[in-house]
Amino acid sequence: MYEVEVKVRADHERVRERLEALGATHLGTVRQVDTYFDAPDRDFAETDEALRIRREDPGAGSATARVTYKGPLVDAVSKTREEAEAVVADAEATTAVLEGLGFEPAATVRKERDRFEVGEVLVTLDEVEGLGEFVEVETEAAEDVEAERDRVFGVLEDLGLDPGEGIRTSYLGLLLGADRDDRQ
């Protein structure tokens, strides 16, 4: 499965107005803490991969955790990449397993995400600690990545945002001040 995503800096109030005009469905707000890991056998920044454990708290004591692997980017205009993700029952135990295999925690990204759905496309308004406001528009593709990327671009344009201003650097890369780090 491919995650087809474009991220831009944007003022959330303006985007919320456009979401309302488009009849978007509000899916809720969550707090996420992402811990990224370095591999013992290769440099993920060089191979354009990422491994993380995401702790997500939508409130009311219903926190969840997922472990995610993200492969290299597959095109030059979006953050499209192969992704594999699994729910884990115990984030601390999963961290211990990874550390036992030689993976080391590298950095943590904290953000609040307000999620909306426009058709079958997810629009996320992110407030990232230390970075500010962003909008991510994404969907999934099993095969026709280009068609899904065009659909994501269309939603961005409907929101009054320019796909050409897409940021391919991950939040992790932005926080670390990297010139090129596409993990996230």
Phi and psi restraints in degrees (value plus and minus 20) as a CYANA .aco file:
   2 TYR   PHI    -130.4   -90.4
   2 TYR   PSI     117.7   157.7
   3 GLU   PHI    -113.8   -73.8
   3 GLU   PSI     101.7   141.7
   4 VAL   PHI    -127.1   -87.1
   4 VAL   PSI      92.8   132.8
   5 GLU   PHI    -161.1  -121.1
   5 GLU   PSI     124.0   164.0
   6 VAL   PHI    -153.0  -113.0
   6 VAL   PSI     114.5   154.5
   7 LYS   PHI    -142.0  -102.0
   7 LYS   PSI     115.9   155.9
   8 VAL   PHI    -157.5  -117.5
   8 VAL   PSI     134.3   174.3
   9 ARG   PHI     -95.9   -55.9
   9 ARG   PSI     117.3   157.3
  10 ALA   PHI    -182.4  -142.4
  10 ALA   PSI     130.3   170.3
  11 ASP   PHI     -93.8   -53.8
  11 ASP   PSI     101.0   141.0
  12 HIS   PHI     -84.2   -44.2
  12 HIS   PSI     -56.2   -16.2
  13 GLU   PHI     -82.2   -42.2
  13 GLU   PSI     -63.4   -23.4
  14 ARG   PHI     -83.7   -43.7
  14 ARG   PSI     -61.2   -21.2
  15 VAL   PHI     -88.9   -48.9
  15 VAL   PSI     -58.2   -18.2
  16 ARG   PHI     -79.9   -39.9
  16 ARG   PSI     -59.8   -19.8
  17 GLU   PHI     -81.4   -41.4
  17 GLU   PSI     -63.2   -23.2
  18 ARG   PHI     -87.6   -47.6
  18 ARG   PSI     -59.3   -19.3
  19 LEU   PHI     -80.4   -40.4
  19 LEU   PSI     -62.4   -22.4
  20 GLU   PHI     -83.0   -43.0
  20 GLU   PSI     -64.3   -24.3
  21 ALA   PHI     -83.1   -43.1
  21 ALA   PSI     -50.9   -10.9
  22 LEU   PHI    -102.7   -62.7
  22 LEU   PSI     -26.3    13.7
  23 GLY   PHI      53.5    93.5
  23 GLY   PSI      10.2    50.2
  24 ALA   PHI     -82.9   -42.9
  24 ALA   PSI     129.4   169.4
  25 THR   PHI    -114.2   -74.2
  25 THR   PSI     104.9   144.9
  26 HIS   PHI     -99.7   -59.7
  26 HIS   PSI     105.1   145.1
  27 LEU   PHI    -119.9   -79.9
  27 LEU   PSI     -30.4     9.6
  28 GLY   PHI      99.1   139.1
  28 GLY   PSI     154.4   194.4
  29 THR   PHI    -140.3  -100.3
  29 THR   PSI     119.3   159.3
  30 VAL   PHI    -154.6  -114.6
  30 VAL   PSI     137.9   177.9
  31 ARG   PHI    -128.0   -88.0
  31 ARG   PSI     109.3   149.3
  32 GLN   PHI    -142.6  -102.6
  32 GLN   PSI     120.8   160.8
  33 VAL   PHI    -144.7  -104.7
  33 VAL   PSI      94.8   134.8
  34 ASP   PHI    -127.3   -87.3
  34 ASP   PSI     101.7   141.7
  35 THR   PHI    -125.1   -85.1
  35 THR   PSI     100.1   140.1
  36 TYR   PHI    -117.2   -77.2
  36 TYR   PSI     127.5   167.5
  37 PHE   PHI    -139.7   -99.7
  37 PHE   PSI     127.1   167.1
  38 ASP   PHI    -115.2   -75.2
  38 ASP   PSI     123.4   163.4
  39 ALA   PHI    -105.9   -65.9
  39 ALA   PSI     130.1   170.1
  40 PRO   PHI     -95.9   -55.9
  40 PRO   PSI     -37.8     2.2
  41 ASP   PHI    -134.5   -94.5
  41 ASP   PSI     -24.0    16.0
  42 ARG   PHI    -182.7  -142.7
  42 ARG   PSI     142.3   182.3
  43 ASP   PHI    -115.8   -75.8
  43 ASP   PSI      88.3   128.3
  44 PHE   PHI     -80.0   -40.0
  44 PHE   PSI     -51.2   -11.2
  45 ALA   PHI     -83.2   -43.2
  45 ALA   PSI     -56.0   -16.0
  46 GLU   PHI     -98.0   -58.0
  46 GLU   PSI     -55.7   -15.7
  47 THR   PHI    -108.2   -68.2
  47 THR   PSI     -24.6    15.4
  48 ASP   PHI      44.3    84.3
  48 ASP   PSI      20.8    60.8
  49 GLU   PHI    -140.2  -100.2
  49 GLU   PSI     150.0   190.0
  50 ALA   PHI    -170.9  -130.9
  50 ALA   PSI     127.8   167.8
  51 LEU   PHI    -153.2  -113.2
  51 LEU   PSI     107.3   147.3
  52 ARG   PHI    -163.7  -123.7
  52 ARG   PSI     139.4   179.4
  53 ILE   PHI    -134.9   -94.9
  53 ILE   PSI     104.9   144.9
  54 ARG   PHI    -128.5   -88.5
  54 ARG   PSI     103.8   143.8
  55 ARG   PHI    -122.7   -82.7
  55 ARG   PSI     106.8   146.8
  56 GLU   PHI    -145.9  -105.9
  56 GLU   PSI     109.5   149.5
  57 ASP   PHI    -145.0  -105.0
  57 ASP   PSI      85.7   125.7
  58 PRO   PHI    -104.6   -64.6
  58 PRO   PSI     -15.1    24.9
  59 GLY   PHI      76.8   116.8
  59 GLY   PSI     154.1   194.1
  60 ALA   PHI      40.4    80.4
  60 ALA   PSI       7.9    47.9
  61 GLY   PHI      47.1    87.1
  61 GLY   PSI       6.1    46.1
  62 SER   PHI    -131.8   -91.8
  62 SER   PSI      25.6    65.6
  63 ALA   PHI     -84.4   -44.4
  63 ALA   PSI     126.0   166.0
  64 THR   PHI    -149.3  -109.3
  64 THR   PSI     146.8   186.8
  65 ALA   PHI    -161.2  -121.2
  65 ALA   PSI     127.3   167.3
  66 ARG   PHI    -159.7  -119.7
  66 ARG   PSI     125.4   165.4
  67 VAL   PHI    -125.6   -85.6
  67 VAL   PSI     114.5   154.5
  68 THR   PHI    -153.2  -113.2
  68 THR   PSI     114.4   154.4
  69 TYR   PHI    -130.1   -90.1
  69 TYR   PSI     113.2   153.2
  70 LYS   PHI    -141.6  -101.6
  70 LYS   PSI     106.7   146.7
  71 GLY   PHI    -102.0   -62.0
  71 GLY   PSI    -199.8  -159.8
  72 PRO   PHI     -81.5   -41.5
  72 PRO   PSI     133.4   173.4
  73 LEU   PHI     -81.5   -41.5
  73 LEU   PSI     126.6   166.6
  74 VAL   PHI    -129.1   -89.1
  74 VAL   PSI     -25.7    14.3
  75 ASP   PHI    -166.3  -126.3
  75 ASP   PSI     154.9   194.9
  76 ALA   PHI    -118.6   -78.6
  76 ALA   PSI     -18.7    21.3
  77 VAL   PHI    -142.9  -102.9
  77 VAL   PSI     -23.2    16.8
  78 SER   PHI    -164.4  -124.4
  78 SER   PSI    -196.1  -156.1
  79 LYS   PHI    -123.4   -83.4
  79 LYS   PSI      16.2    56.2
  80 THR   PHI     -91.9   -51.9
  80 THR   PSI     110.6   150.6
  81 ARG   PHI    -178.6  -138.6
  81 ARG   PSI     137.3   177.3
  82 GLU   PHI     -91.1   -51.1
  82 GLU   PSI     121.2   161.2
  83 GLU   PHI    -160.1  -120.1
  83 GLU   PSI     117.6   157.6
  84 ALA   PHI    -147.5  -107.5
  84 ALA   PSI     111.2   151.2
  85 GLU   PHI    -161.0  -121.0
  85 GLU   PSI     122.9   162.9
  86 ALA   PHI    -160.4  -120.4
  86 ALA   PSI     120.3   160.3
  87 VAL   PHI     -90.5   -50.5
  87 VAL   PSI     118.4   158.4
  88 VAL   PHI    -140.2  -100.2
  88 VAL   PSI     121.6   161.6
  89 ALA   PHI     -96.9   -56.9
  89 ALA   PSI     -46.7    -6.7
  90 ASP   PHI    -161.8  -121.8
  90 ASP   PSI      82.9   122.9
  91 ALA   PHI     -83.8   -43.8
  91 ALA   PSI     -58.0   -18.0
  92 GLU   PHI     -86.7   -46.7
  92 GLU   PSI     -62.3   -22.3
  93 ALA   PHI     -86.0   -46.0
  93 ALA   PSI     -58.6   -18.6
  94 THR   PHI     -85.0   -45.0
  94 THR   PSI     -60.0   -20.0
  95 THR   PHI     -80.1   -40.1
  95 THR   PSI     -63.3   -23.3
  96 ALA   PHI     -82.6   -42.6
  96 ALA   PSI     -58.8   -18.8
  97 VAL   PHI     -82.6   -42.6
  97 VAL   PSI     -68.9   -28.9
  98 LEU   PHI     -80.9   -40.9
  98 LEU   PSI     -64.5   -24.5
  99 GLU   PHI     -83.9   -43.9
  99 GLU   PSI     -56.6   -16.6
 100 GLY   PHI     -83.4   -43.4
 100 GLY   PSI     -47.6    -7.6
 101 LEU   PHI    -108.6   -68.6
 101 LEU   PSI     -18.2    21.8
 102 GLY   PHI      80.0   120.0
 102 GLY   PSI     -20.5    19.5
 103 PHE   PHI     -97.6   -57.6
 103 PHE   PSI     122.0   162.0
 104 GLU   PHI    -143.2  -103.2
 104 GLU   PSI     117.0   157.0
 105 PRO   PHI     -78.4   -38.4
 105 PRO   PSI     112.5   152.5
 106 ALA   PHI    -126.5   -86.5
 106 ALA   PSI     -63.0   -23.0
 107 ALA   PHI    -187.5  -147.5
 107 ALA   PSI     143.4   183.4
 108 THR   PHI    -146.7  -106.7
 108 THR   PSI     116.8   156.8
 109 VAL   PHI    -137.7   -97.7
 109 VAL   PSI     108.5   148.5
 110 ARG   PHI    -135.5   -95.5
 110 ARG   PSI     114.5   154.5
 111 LYS   PHI    -173.6  -133.6
 111 LYS   PSI     136.3   176.3
 112 GLU   PHI    -129.1   -89.1
 112 GLU   PSI     112.5   152.5
 113 ARG   PHI    -142.6  -102.6
 113 ARG   PSI     108.6   148.6
 114 ASP   PHI    -129.9   -89.9
 114 ASP   PSI      96.1   136.1
 115 ARG   PHI    -124.8   -84.8
 115 ARG   PSI     121.7   161.7
 116 PHE   PHI    -156.2  -116.2
 116 PHE   PSI     137.6   177.6
 117 GLU   PHI    -141.1  -101.1
 117 GLU   PSI     109.8   149.8
 118 VAL   PHI    -140.9  -100.9
 118 VAL   PSI      83.2   123.2
 119 GLY   PHI      44.4    84.4
 119 GLY   PSI    -142.8  -102.8
 120 GLU   PHI    -125.1   -85.1
 120 GLU   PSI      -3.4    36.6
 121 VAL   PHI    -128.9   -88.9
 121 VAL   PSI     115.7   155.7
 122 LEU   PHI    -111.7   -71.7
 122 LEU   PSI     109.5   149.5
 123 VAL   PHI    -136.4   -96.4
 123 VAL   PSI     104.8   144.8
 124 THR   PHI    -141.8  -101.8
 124 THR   PSI     106.7   146.7
 125 LEU   PHI    -117.0   -77.0
 125 LEU   PSI      91.7   131.7
 126 ASP   PHI    -124.8   -84.8
 126 ASP   PSI     112.7   152.7
 127 GLU   PHI    -132.1   -92.1
 127 GLU   PSI      86.0   126.0
 128 VAL   PHI    -122.2   -82.2
 128 VAL   PSI     104.8   144.8
 129 GLU   PHI     -75.3   -35.3
 129 GLU   PSI     107.0   147.0
 130 GLY   PHI      65.0   105.0
 130 GLY   PSI     -25.9    14.1
 131 LEU   PHI    -146.5  -106.5
 131 LEU   PSI     -54.4   -14.4
 132 GLY   PHI      88.6   128.6
 132 GLY   PSI    -173.0  -133.0
 133 GLU   PHI    -117.1   -77.1
 133 GLU   PSI     115.4   155.4
 134 PHE   PHI    -159.1  -119.1
 134 PHE   PSI     140.2   180.2
 135 VAL   PHI    -144.8  -104.8
 135 VAL   PSI     109.6   149.6
 136 GLU   PHI    -133.7   -93.7
 136 GLU   PSI     114.9   154.9
 137 VAL   PHI    -141.2  -101.2
 137 VAL   PSI     105.2   145.2
 138 GLU   PHI    -169.3  -129.3
 138 GLU   PSI     141.3   181.3
 139 THR   PHI    -173.4  -133.4
 139 THR   PSI    -198.3  -158.3
 140 GLU   PHI    -138.5   -98.5
 140 GLU   PSI     133.4   173.4
 141 ALA   PHI    -160.6  -120.6
 141 ALA   PSI     114.8   154.8
 142 ALA   PHI    -106.4   -66.4
 142 ALA   PSI     -56.0   -16.0
 143 GLU   PHI    -157.3  -117.3
 143 GLU   PSI     -80.9   -40.9
 144 ASP   PHI    -101.6   -61.6
 144 ASP   PSI      56.1    96.1
 145 VAL   PHI     -82.4   -42.4
 145 VAL   PSI     -60.3   -20.3
 146 GLU   PHI     -82.5   -42.5
 146 GLU   PSI     -62.5   -22.5
 147 ALA   PHI     -84.1   -44.1
 147 ALA   PSI     -60.8   -20.8
 148 GLU   PHI     -88.9   -48.9
 148 GLU   PSI     -56.3   -16.3
 149 ARG   PHI     -84.1   -44.1
 149 ARG   PSI     -60.8   -20.8
 150 ASP   PHI     -82.4   -42.4
 150 ASP   PSI     -58.3   -18.3
 151 ARG   PHI     -85.1   -45.1
 151 ARG   PSI     -62.3   -22.3
 152 VAL   PHI     -81.2   -41.2
 152 VAL   PSI     -64.5   -24.5
 153 PHE   PHI     -79.1   -39.1
 153 PHE   PSI     -60.3   -20.3
 154 GLY   PHI     -82.5   -42.5
 154 GLY   PSI     -61.7   -21.7
 155 VAL   PHI     -86.3   -46.3
 155 VAL   PSI     -61.4   -21.4
 156 LEU   PHI     -76.7   -36.7
 156 LEU   PSI     -66.4   -26.4
 157 GLU   PHI     -83.9   -43.9
 157 GLU   PSI     -59.8   -19.8
 158 ASP   PHI     -80.9   -40.9
 158 ASP   PSI     -48.0    -8.0
 159 LEU   PHI    -105.5   -65.5
 159 LEU   PSI     -18.9    21.1
 160 GLY   PHI      59.3    99.3
 160 GLY   PSI       1.6    41.6
 161 LEU   PHI    -130.8   -90.8
 161 LEU   PSI     133.8   173.8
 162 ASP   PHI    -120.6   -80.6
 162 ASP   PSI      94.2   134.2
 163 PRO   PHI     -76.5   -36.5
 163 PRO   PSI     -46.8    -6.8
 164 GLY   PHI     -86.5   -46.5
 164 GLY   PSI     -34.8     5.2
 165 GLU   PHI    -114.5   -74.5
 165 GLU   PSI      -6.7    33.3
 166 GLY   PHI     -78.3   -38.3
 166 GLY   PSI     120.5   160.5
 167 ILE   PHI    -126.0   -86.0
 167 ILE   PSI      97.9   137.9
 168 ARG   PHI    -110.6   -70.6
 168 ARG   PSI     -33.5     6.5
 169 THR   PHI     -96.1   -56.1
 169 THR   PSI     116.4   156.4
 170 SER   PHI     -91.6   -51.6
 170 SER   PSI     146.5   186.5
 171 TYR   PHI     -79.6   -39.6
 171 TYR   PSI     -58.9   -18.9
 172 LEU   PHI     -78.7   -38.7
 172 LEU   PSI     -69.2   -29.2
 173 GLY   PHI     -81.7   -41.7
 173 GLY   PSI     -60.5   -20.5
 174 LEU   PHI     -84.6   -44.6
 174 LEU   PSI     -62.4   -22.4
 175 LEU   PHI     -85.1   -45.1
 175 LEU   PSI     -57.4   -17.4
 176 LEU   PHI    -101.6   -61.6
 176 LEU   PSI     -26.9    13.1
 177 GLY   PHI      53.5    93.5
 177 GLY   PSI       2.1    42.1
 178 ALA   PHI     -92.0   -52.0
 178 ALA   PSI     124.2   164.2
 179 ASP   PHI     -91.7   -51.7
 179 ASP   PSI     -55.4   -15.4
 180 ARG   PHI    -166.8  -126.8
 180 ARG   PSI      84.0   124.0
 181 ASP   PHI    -171.8  -131.8
 181 ASP   PSI      86.2   126.2
 182 ASP   PHI    -117.8   -77.8
 182 ASP   PSI       1.4    41.4
 183 ARG   PHI     -97.0   -57.0
 183 ARG   PSI     122.1   162.1
